[in-house]
Amino acid sequence: MEEDIQRLKQFVLLKDAQINQITTELQQYKNIVSYFPGIIVVLNKFGIIEFINENGAKILGYSVENLIGENWFDKCIPENVRENLKFVFNKIIEGYVNPYEYYENPVMTKYRTIKLFLWRNAYIQEGINIAKTISFGTEVFKKDFVPHETEKVLARIFNLLPEAVHIIDTDYTILYCNETMRKWCRILGFETDMVNKKLFDVYPFLDEKIRKEYQRIFNTGEILITKEENLIDEKKIITETRKIPIFERENVIHVITLMREITDFLKE
């Protein structure tokens, strides 16, 4: 009996020592994370901030408590790229796009100033599904940085998407199209060099209804999601189309169009 008691005491002392060691290590990791010279942020699949380090919150002008539970994109991403980055984030969560190892992306502080960050991403899975993303960001100091520089970053991202993407200005001039859009054009027999050309010249099958939809977005700034059917060389192509405005201050200056094919003809 006495021997059993002694063994139990030794076991308890050993476990206490292990617990203390683990607690010390956790505290060390917490200190490292807290004073990381940049932003570490964990988002759930809805884009809600579940964790941000103290220094990261300080960079953004907030306390940690002010940010936990907030939507990262609504709170900390500039308006002119917000919807685009939300779209890409949702594609990552759905498993369509692999997280990017490194990319540049702007953030907006509490004081409405814009800072450019270089990000590295990872994600946490629950079973086969992606449940959270972890992003590590360090500030990039560029004297000539302006928010439009992010368009180059978005162009690289759009080339990874399965959707066909093009961007137009207020004169309906095509400013950009991604590789999927070019591939669709090759399959359908349209020219692939469409940048700097008028949308309705490149795609003459588009009717007046489409022109009115774009005009409505430029006038109101709303996002438009439609299901569109087009007959091209006696082939019916059905797409789910998202038209997303890009703002400069209060004005819409560009519209990004993302098209996902429903009929599967182009995929085949």
VENPE-V927018 format. One record per pair of residues at least 12 apart in sequence whose ideal C-beta (glycine too) atoms are under 10 Angstrom apart, sorted by the first residue. I is the first residue (numbers start at 0). GAP is how many residues later the second one is. If there is no record, write none. Layout:
BEGIN
i=I gap=GAP
i=I gap=GAP
END
This chain:
BEGIN
i=29 gap=23
i=29 gap=24
i=30 gap=23
i=31 gap=21
i=32 gap=18
i=32 gap=19
i=32 gap=20
i=32 gap=21
i=32 gap=22
i=32 gap=23
i=32 gap=103
i=33 gap=19
i=33 gap=20
i=33 gap=21
i=33 gap=22
i=33 gap=23
i=33 gap=24
i=33 gap=30
i=34 gap=18
i=34 gap=19
i=34 gap=20
i=35 gap=17
i=35 gap=18
i=35 gap=19
i=35 gap=20
i=35 gap=100
i=35 gap=101
i=35 gap=102
i=36 gap=18
i=36 gap=19
i=36 gap=22
i=36 gap=101
i=36 gap=102
i=37 gap=15
i=37 gap=17
i=37 gap=18
i=37 gap=21
i=37 gap=79
i=37 gap=80
i=37 gap=81
i=37 gap=82
i=37 gap=97
i=37 gap=98
i=37 gap=99
i=37 gap=100
i=37 gap=101
i=38 gap=13
i=38 gap=14
i=38 gap=16
i=38 gap=17
i=38 gap=18
i=38 gap=19
i=38 gap=20
i=38 gap=21
i=38 gap=37
i=38 gap=68
i=38 gap=76
i=38 gap=78
i=38 gap=80
i=38 gap=96
i=38 gap=97
i=38 gap=98
i=38 gap=99
i=38 gap=100
i=39 gap=12
i=39 gap=13
i=39 gap=14
i=39 gap=15
i=39 gap=16
i=39 gap=94
i=39 gap=95
i=39 gap=96
i=39 gap=97
i=40 gap=12
i=40 gap=15
i=40 gap=16
i=40 gap=19
i=40 gap=26
i=40 gap=31
i=40 gap=35
i=40 gap=66
i=40 gap=78
i=40 gap=92
i=40 gap=93
i=40 gap=94
i=40 gap=95
i=40 gap=96
i=41 gap=30
i=41 gap=80
i=41 gap=82
i=41 gap=90
i=41 gap=91
i=41 gap=92
i=41 gap=93
i=42 gap=28
i=42 gap=29
i=42 gap=30
i=42 gap=46
i=42 gap=50
i=42 gap=80
i=42 gap=89
i=42 gap=90
i=42 gap=91
i=42 gap=92
i=43 gap=28
i=43 gap=49
i=43 gap=80
i=43 gap=87
i=43 gap=88
i=43 gap=89
i=44 gap=44
i=44 gap=45
i=44 gap=47
i=44 gap=48
i=44 gap=49
i=44 gap=78
i=44 gap=81
i=44 gap=84
i=44 gap=85
i=44 gap=86
i=44 gap=87
i=44 gap=88
i=45 gap=25
i=45 gap=26
i=45 gap=43
i=45 gap=44
i=45 gap=47
i=46 gap=23
i=46 gap=24
i=46 gap=25
i=46 gap=26
i=46 gap=27
i=46 gap=28
i=46 gap=30
i=46 gap=38
i=46 gap=39
i=46 gap=42
i=46 gap=43
i=46 gap=46
i=46 gap=86
i=47 gap=20
i=47 gap=21
i=47 gap=22
i=47 gap=23
i=47 gap=24
i=47 gap=25
i=47 gap=26
i=47 gap=27
i=47 gap=84
i=48 gap=15
i=48 gap=17
i=48 gap=18
i=48 gap=19
i=48 gap=20
i=48 gap=21
i=48 gap=22
i=48 gap=23
i=48 gap=26
i=48 gap=27
i=49 gap=18
i=49 gap=19
i=49 gap=22
i=49 gap=82
i=49 gap=84
i=50 gap=13
i=50 gap=16
i=50 gap=17
i=50 gap=81
i=50 gap=83
i=51 gap=12
i=51 gap=14
i=51 gap=15
i=51 gap=16
i=51 gap=18
i=51 gap=20
i=51 gap=24
i=51 gap=83
i=52 gap=83
i=55 gap=20
i=55 gap=51
i=55 gap=61
i=55 gap=79
i=55 gap=80
i=55 gap=81
i=56 gap=53
i=58 gap=48
i=58 gap=50
i=58 gap=56
i=58 gap=58
i=58 gap=78
i=58 gap=80
i=59 gap=15
i=59 gap=16
i=59 gap=47
i=59 gap=48
i=59 gap=49
i=59 gap=50
i=59 gap=51
i=59 gap=53
i=59 gap=55
i=60 gap=15
i=60 gap=47
i=60 gap=48
i=60 gap=49
i=60 gap=50
i=60 gap=51
i=60 gap=52
i=61 gap=13
i=61 gap=14
i=61 gap=47
i=61 gap=48
i=65 gap=44
i=66 gap=43
i=70 gap=15
i=71 gap=13
i=71 gap=14
i=71 gap=17
i=71 gap=35
i=71 gap=61
i=71 gap=63
i=72 gap=12
i=72 gap=13
i=72 gap=16
i=73 gap=12
i=74 gap=32
i=74 gap=33
i=74 gap=35
i=75 gap=30
i=75 gap=31
i=75 gap=32
i=75 gap=33
i=75 gap=34
i=75 gap=39
i=76 gap=12
i=76 gap=28
i=76 gap=29
i=76 gap=30
i=76 gap=31
i=76 gap=73
i=77 gap=27
i=77 gap=28
i=77 gap=29
i=77 gap=30
i=77 gap=34
i=77 gap=36
i=77 gap=37
i=77 gap=69
i=77 gap=72
i=77 gap=169
i=78 gap=29
i=78 gap=68
i=78 gap=166
i=78 gap=167
i=78 gap=168
i=78 gap=169
i=78 gap=170
i=79 gap=26
i=79 gap=34
i=79 gap=67
i=79 gap=68
i=79 gap=70
i=79 gap=71
i=79 gap=165
i=79 gap=166
i=79 gap=167
i=79 gap=168
i=79 gap=169
i=79 gap=172
i=79 gap=173
i=79 gap=174
i=80 gap=24
i=80 gap=25
i=80 gap=27
i=80 gap=66
i=80 gap=67
i=80 gap=69
i=80 gap=70
i=80 gap=72
i=80 gap=73
i=80 gap=165
i=80 gap=166
i=81 gap=26
i=81 gap=162
i=81 gap=164
i=81 gap=165
i=82 gap=140
i=82 gap=159
i=82 gap=161
i=82 gap=162
i=82 gap=163
i=82 gap=164
i=82 gap=173
i=83 gap=66
i=83 gap=67
i=83 gap=69
i=83 gap=70
i=83 gap=73
i=83 gap=74
i=83 gap=81
i=83 gap=83
i=83 gap=160
i=83 gap=162
i=83 gap=172
i=83 gap=174
i=84 gap=20
i=84 gap=21
i=84 gap=65
i=84 gap=68
i=84 gap=69
i=84 gap=72
i=85 gap=158
i=86 gap=70
i=86 gap=71
i=86 gap=74
i=86 gap=76
i=86 gap=78
i=86 gap=155
i=86 gap=157
i=86 gap=169
i=86 gap=171
i=87 gap=12
i=87 gap=15
i=87 gap=17
i=87 gap=66
i=87 gap=69
i=87 gap=70
i=87 gap=72
i=87 gap=73
i=88 gap=32
i=88 gap=44
i=90 gap=66
i=90 gap=69
i=90 gap=70
i=90 gap=71
i=90 gap=72
i=91 gap=29
i=91 gap=31
i=91 gap=38
i=91 gap=41
i=92 gap=30
i=92 gap=36
i=92 gap=37
i=92 gap=38
i=92 gap=39
i=92 gap=40
i=93 gap=35
i=93 gap=36
i=94 gap=28
i=94 gap=30
i=94 gap=33
i=94 gap=34
i=94 gap=35
i=95 gap=64
i=95 gap=65
i=95 gap=66
i=95 gap=67
i=96 gap=60
i=96 gap=63
i=96 gap=64
i=96 gap=65
i=97 gap=23
i=97 gap=25
i=97 gap=62
i=98 gap=20
i=98 gap=21
i=98 gap=22
i=98 gap=23
i=98 gap=24
i=98 gap=31
i=98 gap=34
i=98 gap=35
i=98 gap=36
i=99 gap=19
i=99 gap=20
i=99 gap=21
i=99 gap=53
i=99 gap=56
i=99 gap=57
i=99 gap=60
i=100 gap=18
i=100 gap=19
i=100 gap=20
i=100 gap=21
i=101 gap=16
i=101 gap=17
i=101 gap=18
i=101 gap=19
i=102 gap=14
i=102 gap=15
i=102 gap=16
i=102 gap=17
i=102 gap=18
i=102 gap=47
i=102 gap=50
i=102 gap=51
i=102 gap=53
i=102 gap=54
i=103 gap=12
i=103 gap=13
i=103 gap=14
i=103 gap=15
i=103 gap=33
i=103 gap=36
i=103 gap=38
i=103 gap=41
i=103 gap=45
i=103 gap=46
i=103 gap=48
i=103 gap=49
i=103 gap=52
i=104 gap=12
i=104 gap=13
i=104 gap=14
i=104 gap=16
i=104 gap=30
i=104 gap=32
i=104 gap=35
i=104 gap=45
i=104 gap=48
i=104 gap=49
i=104 gap=52
i=105 gap=34
i=105 gap=39
i=105 gap=40
i=105 gap=41
i=105 gap=43
i=105 gap=44
i=105 gap=47
i=106 gap=12
i=106 gap=30
i=106 gap=32
i=107 gap=39
i=113 gap=31
i=113 gap=32
i=113 gap=33
i=113 gap=36
i=114 gap=22
i=114 gap=24
i=114 gap=25
i=114 gap=26
i=114 gap=30
i=115 gap=21
i=115 gap=23
i=115 gap=24
i=115 gap=25
i=115 gap=26
i=115 gap=29
i=115 gap=30
i=115 gap=31
i=115 gap=33
i=115 gap=34
i=115 gap=37
i=116 gap=18
i=116 gap=19
i=116 gap=20
i=116 gap=21
i=116 gap=22
i=116 gap=23
i=117 gap=18
i=117 gap=19
i=117 gap=20
i=117 gap=21
i=117 gap=22
i=118 gap=16
i=118 gap=17
i=118 gap=18
i=118 gap=19
i=118 gap=21
i=118 gap=34
i=119 gap=14
i=119 gap=15
i=119 gap=16
i=119 gap=17
i=119 gap=18
i=120 gap=12
i=120 gap=13
i=120 gap=14
i=120 gap=15
i=120 gap=16
i=121 gap=12
i=121 gap=13
i=121 gap=14
i=122 gap=12
i=146 gap=101
i=147 gap=98
i=147 gap=100
i=147 gap=105
i=150 gap=16
i=150 gap=24
i=150 gap=25
i=150 gap=95
i=150 gap=103
i=153 gap=13
i=153 gap=22
i=153 gap=24
i=153 gap=92
i=153 gap=102
i=154 gap=12
i=154 gap=20
i=154 gap=21
i=154 gap=22
i=154 gap=23
i=155 gap=22
i=156 gap=21
i=157 gap=18
i=157 gap=19
i=157 gap=20
i=157 gap=21
i=157 gap=22
i=157 gap=23
i=157 gap=98
i=157 gap=100
i=158 gap=18
i=158 gap=19
i=158 gap=20
i=158 gap=21
i=158 gap=22
i=158 gap=23
i=159 gap=18
i=159 gap=19
i=159 gap=20
i=160 gap=17
i=160 gap=18
i=160 gap=19
i=160 gap=20
i=160 gap=97
i=160 gap=99
i=161 gap=16
i=161 gap=18
i=161 gap=98
i=161 gap=99
i=161 gap=105
i=162 gap=15
i=162 gap=17
i=162 gap=18
i=162 gap=76
i=162 gap=77
i=162 gap=78
i=162 gap=79
i=162 gap=94
i=162 gap=95
i=162 gap=96
i=162 gap=97
i=162 gap=98
i=163 gap=13
i=163 gap=14
i=163 gap=15
i=163 gap=16
i=163 gap=17
i=163 gap=18
i=163 gap=19
i=163 gap=20
i=163 gap=21
i=163 gap=75
i=163 gap=77
i=163 gap=93
i=163 gap=94
i=163 gap=95
i=163 gap=96
i=163 gap=97
i=163 gap=102
i=164 gap=12
i=164 gap=13
i=164 gap=14
i=164 gap=15
i=164 gap=16
i=164 gap=77
i=164 gap=91
i=164 gap=92
i=164 gap=93
i=164 gap=94
i=165 gap=12
i=165 gap=15
i=165 gap=16
i=165 gap=28
i=165 gap=29
i=165 gap=33
i=165 gap=36
i=165 gap=37
i=165 gap=89
i=165 gap=90
i=165 gap=91
i=165 gap=92
i=165 gap=93
i=166 gap=28
i=166 gap=77
i=166 gap=79
i=166 gap=87
i=166 gap=88
i=166 gap=89
i=166 gap=90
i=167 gap=30
i=167 gap=31
i=167 gap=46
i=167 gap=50
i=167 gap=75
i=167 gap=86
i=167 gap=87
i=167 gap=88
i=167 gap=89
i=168 gap=30
i=168 gap=49
i=168 gap=77
i=168 gap=83
i=168 gap=84
i=168 gap=85
i=168 gap=86
i=169 gap=44
i=169 gap=45
i=169 gap=48
i=169 gap=81
i=169 gap=82
i=169 gap=83
i=169 gap=84
i=169 gap=85
i=170 gap=27
i=170 gap=28
i=171 gap=25
i=171 gap=26
i=171 gap=27
i=171 gap=28
i=171 gap=29
i=171 gap=30
i=171 gap=34
i=171 gap=38
i=171 gap=39
i=171 gap=42
i=171 gap=43
i=171 gap=46
i=171 gap=83
i=172 gap=21
i=172 gap=22
i=172 gap=23
i=172 gap=24
i=172 gap=25
i=172 gap=26
i=172 gap=28
i=173 gap=20
i=173 gap=21
i=173 gap=22
i=173 gap=23
i=173 gap=24
i=173 gap=25
i=173 gap=27
i=173 gap=28
i=173 gap=29
i=173 gap=83
i=174 gap=20
i=174 gap=21
i=174 gap=79
i=174 gap=80
i=174 gap=81
i=175 gap=18
i=175 gap=19
i=175 gap=78
i=175 gap=80
i=176 gap=15
i=176 gap=16
i=176 gap=17
i=176 gap=18
i=176 gap=25
i=176 gap=80
i=177 gap=80
i=178 gap=13
i=179 gap=78
i=179 gap=79
i=179 gap=80
i=179 gap=81
i=179 gap=86
i=180 gap=13
i=180 gap=76
i=180 gap=77
i=180 gap=78
i=181 gap=12
i=182 gap=83
i=183 gap=53
i=183 gap=55
i=183 gap=75
i=183 gap=77
i=183 gap=82
i=184 gap=17
i=184 gap=18
i=186 gap=45
i=186 gap=48
i=186 gap=50
i=186 gap=78
i=186 gap=79
i=186 gap=80
i=186 gap=81
i=187 gap=15
i=187 gap=17
i=187 gap=42
i=187 gap=44
i=187 gap=45
i=187 gap=47
i=187 gap=49
i=187 gap=77
i=187 gap=78
i=188 gap=43
i=188 gap=44
i=189 gap=12
i=189 gap=13
i=189 gap=14
i=189 gap=15
i=189 gap=42
i=198 gap=12
i=198 gap=15
i=198 gap=56
i=198 gap=58
i=199 gap=14
i=202 gap=27
i=202 gap=29
i=204 gap=25
i=204 gap=26
i=204 gap=27
i=204 gap=28
i=204 gap=32
i=205 gap=22
i=205 gap=24
i=206 gap=21
i=206 gap=23
i=208 gap=17
i=208 gap=19
i=209 gap=16
i=209 gap=18
i=209 gap=20
i=209 gap=31
i=209 gap=33
i=209 gap=47
i=212 gap=13
i=212 gap=15
i=212 gap=28
i=212 gap=30
i=212 gap=42
i=212 gap=44
i=213 gap=29
i=213 gap=31
i=213 gap=38
i=213 gap=41
i=213 gap=43
i=215 gap=27
i=216 gap=26
i=216 gap=27
i=216 gap=28
i=216 gap=35
i=216 gap=38
i=216 gap=40
i=217 gap=27
i=217 gap=33
i=217 gap=34
i=217 gap=35
i=217 gap=36
i=217 gap=37
i=218 gap=33
i=219 gap=25
i=219 gap=32
i=220 gap=24
i=220 gap=25
i=220 gap=26
i=220 gap=29
i=220 gap=30
i=220 gap=31
i=221 gap=21
i=221 gap=22
i=221 gap=23
i=221 gap=30
i=222 gap=19
i=222 gap=20
i=222 gap=21
i=222 gap=22
i=222 gap=32
i=222 gap=33
i=223 gap=17
i=223 gap=18
i=223 gap=19
i=223 gap=20
i=223 gap=21
i=223 gap=31
i=223 gap=33
i=224 gap=15
i=224 gap=16
i=224 gap=17
i=224 gap=18
i=224 gap=19
i=224 gap=33
i=225 gap=13
i=225 gap=14
i=225 gap=15
i=225 gap=16
i=225 gap=17
i=226 gap=12
i=226 gap=13
i=226 gap=14
i=226 gap=35
i=227 gap=12
i=227 gap=13
i=227 gap=31
i=227 gap=34
i=228 gap=33
i=228 gap=34
i=231 gap=33
i=234 gap=28
i=234 gap=30
i=234 gap=31
i=235 gap=27
i=235 gap=29
i=236 gap=22
i=236 gap=24
i=236 gap=25
i=236 gap=26
i=236 gap=28
i=236 gap=29
i=237 gap=22
i=237 gap=23
i=237 gap=24
i=237 gap=25
i=237 gap=26
i=237 gap=27
i=238 gap=18
i=238 gap=19
i=238 gap=20
i=238 gap=21
i=238 gap=22
i=238 gap=23
i=238 gap=24
i=238 gap=27
i=239 gap=18
i=239 gap=19
i=239 gap=20
i=239 gap=21
i=239 gap=22
i=240 gap=16
i=240 gap=17
i=240 gap=18
i=240 gap=19
i=241 gap=14
i=241 gap=15
i=241 gap=16
i=241 gap=17
i=241 gap=18
i=242 gap=12
i=242 gap=13
i=242 gap=14
i=242 gap=15
i=242 gap=16
i=243 gap=12
i=243 gap=13
i=243 gap=14
END
